[in-house]
């Protein structure tokens, strides 16, 4: 009886914890379709009495939200592609190529993880401004072309690759390039998917760097556009919730459909 009561108490705590996480997301979805009258009621309405899509149109009129949405998608996609490519090549070199002082080189990659991103904001800003790249897509992408985290995760994953398969590929005449793209990359898809999801979400949610490197609303990303909704149209909460919902859609889709890749990829890269 005591054991059963303990299990019930644990489940109650877990359900309450889950509700605290899910409720804000639910209210964003519900509030985005509420009328101003529903949002102004007290106590707050939890279900829209009159469903409306006017908030999305109003948000698009207040700020160039669709352009900023496209900017975020372009920047996040470019950063994800670049970091996957550089991480794959760096990890392969650290594992399969006969490098001297391999440990020291890998230590340099790990050292980059210990440098706060805020410490390089000003140097990056001054450098890109001197090159005349401020307020452009290259300025939003260039500082994030490589990642020590991705290199670390893929190195750990590549080190688990059976040496027998590498020897078999070499006997079949596969060079480094063919072995990498025909054998190694396909067999490490869970790790690559986990890194891609992590990098995309990080790039999608960037705020501070796009804020200081862009100068016009047409080049700003979605996260900056959401702050613009706070001052547009007297900070209509319906417009803000509609913008937030739009920004949540890619992240929710990646988490829901890519959860198994995240778990498998991080587990594969964390153990040997």
C-alpha positions as CSV (number, residue, x, y, z in Angstrom):
1,X,0.0,0.0,0.0
2,X,2.8,2.4,0.9
3,X,4.6,1.6,-2.3
4,X,1.5,2.3,-4.4
5,X,0.9,5.6,-2.6
6,X,4.5,6.6,-3.3
7,X,4.1,5.8,-7.0
8,X,0.9,7.9,-7.2
9,X,2.6,10.8,-5.5
10,X,5.5,10.6,-8.0
11,X,3.1,10.5,-10.9
12,X,1.1,13.5,-9.5
13,X,4.4,15.5,-9.2
14,X,5.4,14.5,-12.8
15,X,2.0,15.5,-14.2
16,X,2.2,18.9,-12.4
17,X,5.7,19.5,-13.7
18,X,4.6,18.6,-17.2
19,X,1.7,21.0,-17.0
20,X,4.0,23.9,-16.0
21,X,6.0,23.2,-19.2
22,X,3.1,22.6,-21.5
23,X,0.7,25.3,-20.4
24,X,2.7,28.3,-21.7
25,X,2.9,26.7,-25.1
26,X,-0.8,26.0,-25.0
27,X,-1.6,29.5,-24.1
28,X,0.5,30.9,-26.9
29,X,-1.4,28.7,-29.4
30,X,-4.8,29.6,-27.9
31,X,-4.0,33.3,-27.5
32,X,-2.8,33.6,-31.1
33,X,-6.4,32.9,-32.2
34,X,-8.2,35.0,-29.5
35,X,-9.9,38.3,-30.1
36,X,-8.8,41.4,-28.2
37,X,-12.0,41.0,-26.1
38,X,-11.0,37.4,-25.1
39,X,-7.5,38.5,-24.2
40,X,-8.8,41.3,-22.0
41,X,-11.2,39.3,-19.9
42,X,-10.5,38.6,-16.3
43,X,-9.9,35.9,-15.2
44,X,-8.0,35.2,-18.5
45,X,-9.8,33.0,-21.0
46,X,-8.2,29.7,-21.6
47,X,-10.2,28.9,-24.8
48,X,-10.9,31.4,-27.6
49,X,-14.6,32.2,-27.6
50,X,-14.4,33.5,-31.1
51,X,-11.5,32.1,-33.2
52,X,-9.8,34.7,-35.4
53,X,-6.8,34.7,-37.6
54,X,-6.6,38.5,-37.7
55,X,-3.7,38.5,-35.3
56,X,-1.4,37.0,-37.8
57,X,-2.3,39.5,-40.5
58,X,-1.9,42.3,-38.0
59,X,1.5,41.1,-36.9
60,X,2.6,40.9,-40.6
61,X,1.5,44.5,-41.1
62,X,3.1,45.9,-37.9
63,X,6.6,44.6,-38.8
64,X,8.1,42.8,-41.9
65,X,7.5,39.5,-40.1
66,X,7.4,37.4,-43.2
67,X,10.8,38.8,-44.4
68,X,12.3,38.3,-41.0
69,X,10.9,34.8,-40.9
70,X,12.7,34.1,-44.2
71,X,15.8,35.7,-42.9
72,X,15.8,33.4,-39.8
73,X,15.2,30.3,-42.0
74,X,18.1,31.3,-44.4
75,X,20.5,32.1,-41.7
76,X,19.7,29.0,-39.6
77,X,19.8,26.7,-42.6
78,X,23.2,28.1,-43.7
79,X,24.7,27.9,-40.3
80,X,23.5,24.3,-39.8
81,X,24.8,23.2,-43.2
82,X,28.2,24.9,-42.6
83,X,28.7,23.5,-39.1
84,X,27.8,20.0,-40.2
85,X,30.3,20.1,-43.1
86,X,33.1,21.6,-41.0
87,X,32.4,19.3,-38.1
88,X,32.4,16.2,-40.3
89,X,35.7,17.1,-41.9
90,X,37.4,18.1,-38.7
91,X,36.2,15.0,-36.8
92,X,37.4,12.7,-39.6
93,X,40.8,14.3,-39.6
94,X,41.1,13.9,-35.8
95,X,40.1,10.2,-35.9
96,X,41.3,8.7,-39.2
97,X,44.2,10.9,-40.5
98,X,47.8,10.4,-39.2
99,X,48.1,13.8,-37.5
100,X,51.0,14.7,-35.2
101,X,50.0,16.0,-31.8
102,X,46.4,14.9,-32.4
103,X,45.5,15.4,-28.7
104,X,46.8,19.0,-28.7
105,X,44.8,19.8,-31.8
106,X,41.7,18.3,-30.2
107,X,42.4,20.3,-27.1
108,X,42.2,23.5,-29.1
109,X,38.8,22.6,-30.3
110,X,37.7,21.9,-26.8
111,X,39.1,25.2,-25.6
112,X,36.7,27.1,-28.0
113,X,33.8,25.6,-26.0
114,X,35.1,27.4,-22.9
115,X,35.1,30.9,-24.5
116,X,31.8,32.7,-23.9
117,X,30.2,33.9,-27.0
118,X,29.8,37.4,-25.6
119,X,33.7,37.7,-25.5
120,X,34.0,37.6,-29.3
121,X,31.0,39.8,-30.2
122,X,32.9,43.1,-30.4
123,X,35.9,41.7,-32.3
124,X,33.5,40.0,-34.8
125,X,31.5,43.2,-35.1
126,X,34.5,45.4,-35.8
127,X,36.0,42.9,-38.2
128,X,32.9,42.4,-40.3
129,X,32.1,46.1,-40.2
130,X,35.6,46.9,-41.5
131,X,35.0,44.4,-44.3
132,X,31.8,46.2,-45.3
133,X,29.6,43.2,-44.5
134,X,27.4,44.6,-41.7
135,X,23.7,44.3,-42.3
136,X,24.0,41.3,-44.7
137,X,23.6,37.6,-44.7
138,X,27.3,36.9,-44.6
139,X,27.6,38.9,-41.4
140,X,24.9,36.8,-39.8
141,X,26.5,33.5,-40.9
142,X,30.3,33.9,-41.0
143,X,31.0,33.9,-37.2
144,X,29.2,30.5,-36.9
145,X,30.7,28.5,-39.7
146,X,32.5,26.0,-37.4
147,X,31.6,24.5,-34.0
148,X,33.8,22.9,-31.4
149,X,30.7,21.1,-30.0
150,X,29.9,19.5,-33.3
151,X,33.5,18.4,-33.8
152,X,33.6,16.9,-30.3
153,X,30.4,15.0,-30.7
154,X,31.3,13.6,-34.1
155,X,34.8,12.7,-33.0
156,X,33.3,10.6,-30.2
157,X,30.9,9.0,-32.6
158,X,33.5,8.3,-35.3
159,X,35.8,6.7,-32.7
160,X,33.2,4.0,-32.2
161,X,33.4,3.0,-35.9
162,X,34.7,-0.6,-36.2
163,X,38.2,-0.7,-37.6
164,X,37.3,-3.9,-39.5
165,X,34.9,-1.9,-41.7
166,X,37.6,0.7,-42.3
167,X,40.1,-2.0,-43.3
168,X,37.5,-3.6,-45.6
169,X,36.7,-0.3,-47.3
170,X,40.4,0.3,-47.8
171,X,40.8,-3.2,-49.4
172,X,37.9,-2.4,-51.7
173,X,39.9,0.6,-53.0
174,X,37.9,3.3,-51.1
175,X,40.0,6.4,-50.4
176,X,39.4,8.9,-47.6
177,X,36.8,10.9,-49.5
178,X,34.8,7.9,-50.6
179,X,35.0,6.2,-47.3
180,X,33.8,9.4,-45.5
181,X,30.7,10.1,-47.6
182,X,29.7,6.6,-48.7
183,X,30.3,4.7,-45.5
184,X,31.0,6.8,-42.4
185,X,28.5,9.6,-42.8
186,X,25.5,7.3,-43.6
187,X,26.3,5.1,-40.6
188,X,26.4,8.1,-38.2
189,X,23.1,9.7,-39.3
190,X,21.7,9.8,-35.7
191,X,24.6,11.8,-34.4
192,X,24.5,14.1,-37.5
193,X,20.7,14.6,-37.0
194,X,21.1,15.4,-33.3
195,X,23.8,18.0,-34.1
196,X,21.8,19.5,-36.9
197,X,18.7,19.9,-34.7
198,X,20.8,21.5,-31.9
199,X,22.6,23.9,-34.3
200,X,19.4,24.9,-36.1
201,X,17.6,25.6,-32.9
202,X,20.5,27.7,-31.6
203,X,20.8,29.7,-34.8
204,X,17.0,30.1,-35.0
205,X,16.8,31.6,-31.5
206,X,19.8,33.9,-31.9
207,X,19.0,37.4,-30.7
208,X,21.9,39.5,-29.6
209,X,24.3,39.0,-32.6
210,X,21.6,39.8,-35.2
211,X,20.6,42.8,-33.1
212,X,24.0,44.4,-33.2
213,X,25.1,43.4,-36.8
214,X,21.9,44.4,-38.6
215,X,20.7,47.9,-39.2
216,X,17.4,47.7,-41.1
217,X,14.2,45.8,-40.3
218,X,14.4,44.0,-43.7
219,X,17.7,42.3,-42.6
220,X,16.6,41.5,-39.0
221,X,15.7,38.0,-37.9
222,X,12.4,36.9,-36.5
223,X,13.5,37.1,-32.8
224,X,14.2,40.8,-33.3
225,X,10.9,41.2,-35.1
226,X,9.0,39.8,-32.1
227,X,10.4,42.6,-29.9
228,X,9.2,45.1,-32.5
229,X,5.6,43.8,-31.9
230,X,5.9,44.9,-28.3
231,X,5.9,48.6,-29.4
232,X,3.8,48.3,-32.5
233,X,0.1,48.9,-32.3
234,X,0.3,49.7,-28.6
235,X,1.7,46.2,-27.9
236,X,-1.4,44.3,-28.8
237,X,-1.0,40.9,-27.0
238,X,-2.8,39.1,-29.8
239,X,-0.1,40.2,-32.3
240,X,2.7,39.2,-29.9
241,X,1.2,35.8,-29.3
242,X,0.7,35.3,-33.1
243,X,4.4,36.2,-33.7
244,X,5.6,33.9,-31.0
245,X,3.5,31.0,-32.3
246,X,5.1,31.5,-35.8
247,X,8.6,31.4,-34.2
248,X,7.7,28.2,-32.2
249,X,6.5,26.2,-35.2
250,X,9.9,25.1,-36.5
251,X,11.3,24.4,-33.0
252,X,8.2,22.3,-32.0
253,X,8.4,20.4,-35.2
254,X,12.0,19.6,-34.8
255,X,11.6,18.5,-31.2
256,X,8.6,16.4,-31.9
257,X,9.8,14.6,-35.0
258,X,13.5,14.6,-34.1
259,X,13.4,13.6,-30.5
260,X,14.6,10.1,-31.2
261,X,17.5,11.3,-33.2
262,X,18.5,13.7,-30.4
263,X,18.5,10.9,-27.8
264,X,20.3,8.4,-30.0
265,X,22.8,10.9,-31.3
266,X,23.8,12.3,-28.0
267,X,24.0,8.8,-26.5
268,X,26.2,7.6,-29.3
269,X,28.5,10.6,-29.0
270,X,28.8,10.4,-25.2
271,X,29.9,6.8,-24.8
272,X,32.6,4.6,-26.4
